[in-house]
Amino acid sequence: MSSRLLIRGARQLLTLRGAARPRRGRELSELAIVENGAMVVENGRIAAVGSSSRVENLSLAKGALELNAQGRVVMPGFIDCHTHLMYGAPRLEDFSMRLEGKDYEQIARAGGGILSTVKLVRAMTPQRLKVQAQRELQRMAQCGTTSVEVKSGYALEDHTELRCLRILQSLDGDPLDVCPTFLGAHAVPPEYEGRPDAWIDHLIEDVLPVVAAKNLARFVDVYCDRNAFTLVQARRYLEAAQKLGFGLRVHAAQFQDLGAATLAAEMGARSADHLEHLNRASIPLLARSQTIAVLLPGSVLFLGSSKYAPARALIDAGAAVALATDYNPGTSPVWNMQMILSLACTQMRMTPAQAITAATVNGAHVLGIAGRTGTLEAGKQADFLILDASDYREIGYYFGASLVALTVKAGRILGRPAEGDFHGKTSD
């Protein structure tokens, strides 16, 4: 069989070609669309992309296996740059309590929340954890995600945290690219109840050096918020991680703005995530920084809040913005990035083009993988989608749906095309 693919017949081919940096301002709306586009993939990488009239006549296209998009949209795969997908089981008791009127903090005091998942994850075998994570990755792939970040932080003890990171490494490429993040500072474990400083000391002195030495994570994250870690604790932790060479990420201003977004910008963190309660005075600082604002509207919807992150103000100020699912068992059980794009449009007033950019190339910049994925350009990894849509704006329009007809990862088709679709034949 040919190692080349010819994708032809795309009504809209969204290349997102542009500057090799996170997109800001007007750049967020520039999808670099090729009408009636085509693409040649060779050995898992894009060899040529452009108009059908040009690409189909290239010598590379001759003898390639043909995928006919049949007037559909072709676009880069989604980059889900913030998830907690290794969690064991859903928190259905939390869900019931929330429907009875209890809030996030009341649920935690009743024995739910993060620590209930910690108890479960600690008790699970490595094989069960791996199988659960594999299931979620498959679900994401079906909905068009091709690269995903996954955080630890549901074990909160040395051995199990390291085990989770090793499992995540073993899942890289099966079927998605997996980027592990160490989130030891997710919550204070039961053994350190009332002693958060001691837990931070332990992480700095005993755990971070091991994670670094074994190269188990690319990033370190900290949850800096009300009933989590203070700004002083977060700074101390991030400074130690930075000295060890980790990229920095920060859960910031989800429930209260303690200054974590400002800290992220000052320290050159890769991202500040959530930002629902961001102080508007911090927006210009974020806009001037290299820190990307990762917005997570799925958790806002699921918690029944109306306090979405100020996407429009961030974009208008010139901040780089990305979108992600925040997939987790307590506050955002959604693996479909298309739902996130819809929420970004309808609830945060991002345009469909801005949402697509935030969910692809800007997400790739958050994870440091924009050199190989996030856009459809020659030399990049062939991570792309064929949507059952004729216009890209349909993604935000059909909320809760999946328009993904085909997901292709590094030139490999994930799943089976529907009968009668994408007639595979060798191009003449």
C-alpha positions as CSV (number, residue, x, y, z in Angstrom):
1,M,0.0,0.0,0.0
2,S,1.2,3.5,-0.8
3,S,2.7,5.5,2.1
4,R,1.2,8.6,0.6
5,L,-2.3,10.0,1.0
6,L,-4.0,12.5,-1.2
7,I,-6.7,14.4,0.5
8,R,-8.8,16.2,-2.1
9,G,-12.2,17.8,-2.5
10,A,-12.1,20.0,0.6
11,R,-14.6,22.8,0.3
12,Q,-12.6,24.6,3.0
13,L,-9.1,23.6,3.9
14,L,-8.2,25.4,7.1
15,T,-4.4,25.6,7.1
16,L,-3.9,28.2,9.9
17,R,-0.7,29.1,8.2
18,G,0.9,32.1,9.8
19,A,3.4,33.4,12.3
20,A,5.4,30.8,14.2
21,R,4.2,32.2,17.6
22,P,1.0,32.2,19.6
23,R,-1.7,34.1,17.7
24,R,-3.1,37.3,19.2
25,G,-5.5,40.0,18.2
26,R,-6.5,39.9,14.5
27,E,-4.3,36.9,14.0
28,L,-6.7,34.8,16.0
29,S,-9.3,35.2,13.2
30,E,-6.9,34.3,10.3
31,L,-7.5,30.7,9.4
32,A,-5.7,30.9,6.0
33,I,-8.5,29.0,4.3
34,V,-7.9,27.3,0.9
35,E,-11.2,26.9,-1.0
36,N,-11.3,23.7,-2.9
37,G,-8.1,22.5,-1.2
38,A,-6.0,19.4,-1.3
39,M,-3.1,18.0,0.7
40,V,-0.5,15.2,0.2
41,V,0.8,13.3,3.2
42,E,3.9,11.2,3.0
43,N,5.3,9.0,5.8
44,G,3.0,10.7,8.4
45,R,3.9,14.3,7.4
46,I,2.4,16.9,5.2
47,A,4.3,17.0,1.9
48,A,2.2,19.6,0.1
49,V,-0.9,21.6,0.8
50,G,-2.8,24.1,-1.4
51,S,-5.4,24.4,-4.1
52,S,-6.6,21.1,-5.7
53,S,-5.7,22.4,-9.1
54,R,-2.0,22.6,-8.0
55,V,-1.6,19.8,-5.5
56,E,-3.4,17.1,-7.5
57,N,-1.0,17.7,-10.4
58,L,2.1,17.3,-8.3
59,S,4.2,14.2,-9.0
60,L,3.8,13.4,-5.3
61,A,0.1,13.0,-5.7
62,K,0.5,10.3,-8.4
63,G,0.0,6.8,-6.9
64,A,-1.2,8.1,-3.5
65,L,-4.1,6.6,-1.7
66,E,-6.9,9.0,-2.2
67,L,-9.3,10.4,0.5
68,N,-12.1,12.4,-1.1
69,A,-13.4,15.0,1.4
70,Q,-16.5,15.4,-0.8
71,G,-17.0,19.1,-0.1
72,R,-16.4,18.9,3.6
73,V,-14.1,21.0,5.9
74,V,-10.6,19.8,6.5
75,M,-8.7,21.3,9.5
76,P,-6.0,20.6,12.0
77,G,-6.8,18.3,14.9
78,F,-7.7,19.8,18.2
79,I,-5.0,20.3,20.8
80,D,-6.5,19.8,24.2
81,C,-4.0,21.5,26.4
82,H,-5.6,21.1,29.9
83,T,-7.0,17.8,31.1
84,H,-7.1,15.6,34.2
85,L,-8.2,12.5,32.4
86,M,-6.6,9.8,34.6
87,Y,-9.1,9.8,37.5
88,G,-10.4,6.2,37.9
89,A,-14.2,6.8,38.0
90,P,-16.8,9.6,37.7
91,R,-17.8,11.5,40.9
92,L,-21.5,10.7,40.7
93,E,-22.1,11.5,44.4
94,D,-20.6,15.0,43.8
95,F,-23.0,15.4,40.9
96,S,-26.0,14.4,43.0
97,M,-25.0,16.8,45.8
98,R,-24.5,19.6,43.4
99,L,-28.0,19.1,42.0
100,E,-29.3,19.3,45.6
101,G,-27.8,22.7,45.9
102,K,-24.4,22.1,47.5
103,D,-21.4,24.1,46.1
104,Y,-17.9,23.0,45.3
105,E,-16.6,23.7,48.8
106,Q,-19.6,22.1,50.6
107,I,-19.1,18.9,48.5
108,A,-15.4,18.8,49.5
109,R,-16.3,19.2,53.2
110,A,-18.8,16.3,52.8
111,G,-16.1,14.0,51.6
112,G,-16.4,14.6,47.9
113,G,-14.2,16.6,45.6
114,I,-10.6,16.0,44.8
115,L,-9.8,13.9,47.8
116,S,-12.5,11.4,47.0
117,T,-10.8,10.8,43.7
118,V,-7.4,10.6,45.5
119,K,-8.7,7.8,47.6
120,L,-9.9,5.9,44.5
121,V,-6.8,6.4,42.4
122,R,-4.5,5.3,45.3
123,A,-6.5,2.0,45.5
124,M,-6.4,1.2,41.7
125,T,-3.9,-1.0,40.1
126,P,-1.7,0.4,37.3
127,Q,-3.5,-1.7,34.7
128,R,-6.9,-0.4,35.7
129,L,-5.7,3.2,35.6
130,K,-4.1,2.7,32.2
131,V,-7.3,1.1,30.8
132,Q,-9.4,4.0,32.1
133,A,-7.1,6.6,30.6
134,Q,-7.0,4.7,27.3
135,R,-10.7,4.8,27.1
136,E,-10.8,8.5,27.5
137,L,-8.1,9.0,24.9
138,Q,-10.1,6.9,22.4
139,R,-13.2,9.0,23.1
140,M,-11.2,12.2,22.5
141,A,-9.8,10.9,19.3
142,Q,-13.3,10.1,18.0
143,C,-14.2,13.7,18.6
144,G,-11.2,15.1,16.8
145,T,-8.5,15.6,19.5
146,T,-5.0,14.6,18.2
147,S,-2.7,15.9,21.0
148,V,-3.6,16.2,24.7
149,E,-2.0,17.3,27.9
150,V,-2.7,15.2,31.0
151,K,-2.1,16.2,34.6
152,S,-1.3,14.0,37.5
153,G,-2.5,15.2,40.9
154,Y,-5.1,12.6,41.8
155,A,-2.8,10.5,44.0
156,L,-0.9,13.0,46.1
157,E,1.6,10.5,47.4
158,D,5.0,10.0,45.9
159,H,4.9,6.5,44.6
160,T,1.4,6.7,43.0
161,E,2.1,10.2,41.5
162,L,5.2,8.8,39.8
163,R,3.4,5.7,38.7
164,C,0.7,7.9,37.1
165,L,3.3,9.9,35.2
166,R,4.9,6.7,34.0
167,I,1.6,5.4,32.7
168,L,1.0,8.6,30.9
169,Q,4.4,8.3,29.2
170,S,3.5,4.8,28.1
171,L,0.3,6.1,26.5
172,D,2.1,8.7,24.4
173,G,1.2,7.9,20.7
174,D,-1.5,5.4,21.6
175,P,-3.4,6.8,19.7
176,L,-2.7,10.5,20.6
177,D,0.3,12.5,21.5
178,V,0.2,12.7,25.3
179,C,2.1,15.5,27.2
180,P,2.3,14.7,31.0
181,T,2.2,17.5,33.6
182,F,3.1,17.0,37.2
183,L,0.3,18.5,39.4
184,G,1.5,17.4,42.9
185,A,0.3,20.8,44.2
186,H,-3.3,20.0,43.3
187,A,-4.5,19.8,46.9
188,V,-3.2,19.0,50.4
189,P,-3.2,15.2,50.9
190,P,-5.0,13.7,54.0
191,E,-1.6,12.9,55.6
192,Y,-0.7,16.6,55.5
193,E,-4.1,18.0,56.5
194,G,-3.6,21.5,58.0
195,R,0.0,21.6,56.9
196,P,0.1,22.8,53.3
197,D,3.6,24.4,53.8
198,A,5.0,21.0,54.8
199,W,3.5,19.4,51.7
200,I,5.0,22.1,49.5
201,D,8.3,21.5,51.2
202,H,8.1,17.8,50.6
203,L,7.3,18.3,46.9
204,I,10.2,20.7,46.5
205,E,12.8,18.7,48.4
206,D,11.8,15.1,47.6
207,V,9.5,14.8,44.6
208,L,10.3,17.4,42.0
209,P,14.0,16.3,41.8
210,V,12.8,12.7,41.1
211,V,10.3,13.8,38.4
212,A,13.1,15.9,36.8
213,A,15.7,13.2,37.0
214,K,13.5,10.6,35.5
215,N,12.1,13.0,32.9
216,L,8.5,12.1,33.7
217,A,6.9,15.5,33.0
218,R,7.5,18.5,30.8
219,F,5.5,20.9,33.0
220,V,4.7,21.5,36.6
221,D,1.4,23.0,37.6
222,V,0.0,24.4,40.8
223,Y,-3.6,25.1,41.9
224,C,-3.5,28.6,43.4
225,D,-6.9,29.6,44.6
226,R,-9.3,29.8,47.6
227,N,-9.1,26.6,49.6
228,A,-6.1,25.5,47.6
229,F,-2.5,26.9,47.7
230,T,-1.7,30.5,48.5
231,L,0.3,32.9,46.3
232,V,3.4,32.6,48.5
233,Q,3.2,28.8,48.4
234,A,2.7,28.8,44.7
235,R,5.6,31.1,44.0
236,R,8.0,29.0,46.2
237,Y,6.9,25.9,44.4
238,L,7.1,27.3,40.9
239,E,10.6,28.8,41.6
240,A,11.9,25.4,42.6
241,A,10.3,23.8,39.5
242,Q,11.8,26.5,37.2
243,K,15.3,25.9,38.6
244,L,14.9,22.2,37.7
245,G,14.0,23.1,34.1
246,F,10.3,22.5,34.1
247,G,7.9,24.6,32.1
248,L,5.4,26.3,34.4
249,R,1.6,26.3,34.4
250,V,-0.8,27.8,36.9
251,H,-4.5,27.1,37.8
252,A,-5.4,30.8,38.4
253,A,-8.5,32.7,39.5
254,Q,-11.1,29.9,39.1
255,F,-13.0,30.9,42.2
256,Q,-11.0,33.9,43.5
257,D,-8.2,36.0,42.2
258,L,-5.3,35.7,44.5
259,G,-2.9,37.2,42.0
260,A,-1.9,33.8,40.4
261,A,-2.3,35.1,36.8
262,T,0.0,38.0,37.6
263,L,2.5,35.6,39.1
264,A,2.3,33.4,36.0
265,A,3.0,36.3,33.8
266,E,5.9,37.6,36.0
267,M,7.6,34.2,36.0
268,G,7.1,33.6,32.3
269,A,4.8,30.6,32.8
270,R,3.6,28.9,29.7
271,S,0.0,29.4,30.7
272,A,-2.5,30.7,33.3
273,D,-5.6,28.5,33.2
274,H,-9.2,29.2,34.1
275,L,-9.3,33.0,34.9
276,E,-13.1,33.1,35.5
277,H,-12.6,35.5,38.4
278,L,-9.6,37.4,36.9
279,N,-9.2,40.9,38.1
280,R,-9.5,43.1,35.0
281,A,-6.4,45.1,36.1
282,S,-4.4,41.9,35.4
283,I,-5.4,41.7,31.7
284,P,-2.9,44.3,30.3
285,L,-0.1,42.4,32.1
286,L,-1.1,39.1,30.6
287,A,-1.4,40.7,27.2
288,R,2.2,42.1,27.4
289,S,3.5,38.7,28.6
290,Q,4.3,35.4,26.8
291,T,1.9,33.6,29.1
292,I,-1.1,32.1,27.3
293,A,-4.5,32.4,28.8
294,V,-6.1,28.9,28.7
295,L,-9.9,29.3,29.0
296,L,-12.0,26.3,30.3
297,P,-15.7,27.1,29.8
298,G,-16.8,23.4,30.3
299,S,-16.2,23.6,34.0
300,V,-18.2,26.9,34.2
301,L,-21.2,25.3,32.5
302,F,-21.1,22.1,34.6
303,L,-20.8,24.0,37.8
304,G,-23.9,26.0,36.9
305,S,-22.1,29.3,37.0
306,S,-22.5,32.2,34.8
307,K,-19.0,33.6,35.5
308,Y,-17.0,32.8,32.3
309,A,-13.5,34.0,31.7
310,P,-13.3,37.4,30.1
311,A,-12.3,36.1,26.6
312,R,-13.3,39.2,24.7
313,A,-11.4,41.6,27.0
314,L,-8.3,39.4,26.9
315,I,-8.4,39.2,23.1
316,D,-9.1,42.9,22.7
317,A,-6.1,43.7,24.9
318,G,-3.8,41.5,22.8
319,A,-3.5,38.4,25.0
320,A,-2.8,35.0,23.5
321,V,-5.8,32.8,24.2
322,A,-6.2,29.0,24.1
323,L,-9.2,26.7,24.8
324,A,-9.3,23.3,26.5
325,T,-11.8,20.9,28.0
326,D,-10.4,20.7,31.6
327,Y,-11.7,17.1,31.3
328,N,-12.0,15.9,34.9
329,P,-14.5,13.8,37.0
330,G,-15.7,16.6,39.3
331,T,-16.2,19.8,37.4
332,S,-15.9,19.2,33.6
333,P,-16.7,15.7,32.4
334,V,-16.4,16.6,28.7
335,W,-14.0,15.1,26.3
336,N,-15.4,16.8,23.1
337,M,-13.5,19.9,22.1
338,Q,-16.3,20.8,19.8
339,M,-18.5,21.5,22.8
340,I,-15.8,23.8,24.2
341,L,-15.7,25.7,20.9
342,S,-19.5,26.1,21.0
343,L,-19.4,27.5,24.6
344,A,-16.5,29.8,23.6
345,C,-18.7,31.3,20.9
346,T,-22.1,31.4,22.6
347,Q,-21.0,32.2,26.2
348,M,-17.7,34.0,25.8
349,R,-18.5,35.7,22.5
350,M,-15.4,34.5,20.7
351,T,-15.9,34.2,16.9
352,P,-15.8,30.7,15.4
353,A,-12.5,31.5,13.8
354,Q,-11.0,32.7,17.0
355,A,-12.2,29.6,18.8
356,I,-10.6,27.3,16.2
357,T,-7.3,29.1,16.4
358,A,-7.4,28.9,20.2
359,A,-8.2,25.2,20.1
360,T,-5.4,24.3,17.6
361,V,-2.3,26.3,17.0
362,N,-2.4,28.2,20.3
363,G,-3.0,25.0,22.2
364,A,0.1,23.6,20.5
365,H,2.1,26.6,21.7
366,V,0.9,26.0,25.2
367,L,2.4,22.5,25.0
368,G,5.5,23.5,23.1
369,I,4.7,21.3,20.1
370,A,3.7,24.0,17.6
371,G,6.8,23.2,15.6
372,R,5.2,19.9,14.6
373,T,1.5,20.2,14.8
374,G,-1.4,22.7,15.2
375,T,-1.4,23.9,11.6
376,L,-1.6,22.2,8.2
377,E,1.7,23.2,6.5
378,A,4.4,21.3,4.6
379,G,6.7,19.5,7.0
380,K,4.3,19.3,9.9
381,Q,2.9,16.1,11.3
382,A,-0.3,15.1,9.4
383,D,-2.8,15.6,12.3
384,F,-6.0,16.6,10.7
385,L,-9.8,16.2,10.7
386,I,-12.4,15.8,8.0
387,L,-15.6,17.3,9.3
388,D,-19.2,16.4,8.3
389,A,-19.7,20.1,7.6
390,S,-19.3,22.4,4.6
391,D,-18.5,25.6,6.6
392,Y,-16.2,25.8,9.7
393,R,-18.7,27.9,11.6
394,E,-20.9,24.8,12.0
395,I,-18.6,23.6,14.8
396,G,-19.7,26.4,17.1
397,Y,-23.3,26.3,15.8
398,Y,-24.1,22.6,16.6
399,F,-23.5,22.6,20.3
400,G,-23.1,19.2,22.0
401,A,-22.5,17.4,18.7
402,S,-19.6,15.8,17.0
403,L,-19.1,16.7,13.3
404,V,-15.9,14.7,13.0
405,A,-16.2,12.3,10.1
406,L,-12.6,11.2,10.2
407,T,-9.6,11.8,12.5
408,V,-6.1,11.3,11.1
409,K,-3.1,11.2,13.4
410,A,0.4,11.4,11.9
411,G,-1.1,10.2,8.6
412,R,-2.9,7.2,10.2
413,I,-6.7,7.1,10.1
414,L,-8.1,6.5,13.5
415,G,-11.3,4.4,13.4
416,R,-13.1,3.3,10.3
417,P,-14.7,5.7,7.8
418,A,-18.4,5.3,7.4
419,E,-19.5,2.9,4.7
420,G,-19.4,4.6,1.3
421,D,-17.4,7.6,2.5
422,F,-13.8,8.6,1.6
423,H,-13.5,6.1,-1.2
424,G,-9.9,4.9,-0.9
425,K,-8.3,4.4,-4.2
426,T,-4.9,5.0,-5.8
427,S,-4.7,8.4,-7.5
428,D,-3.9,8.3,-11.2
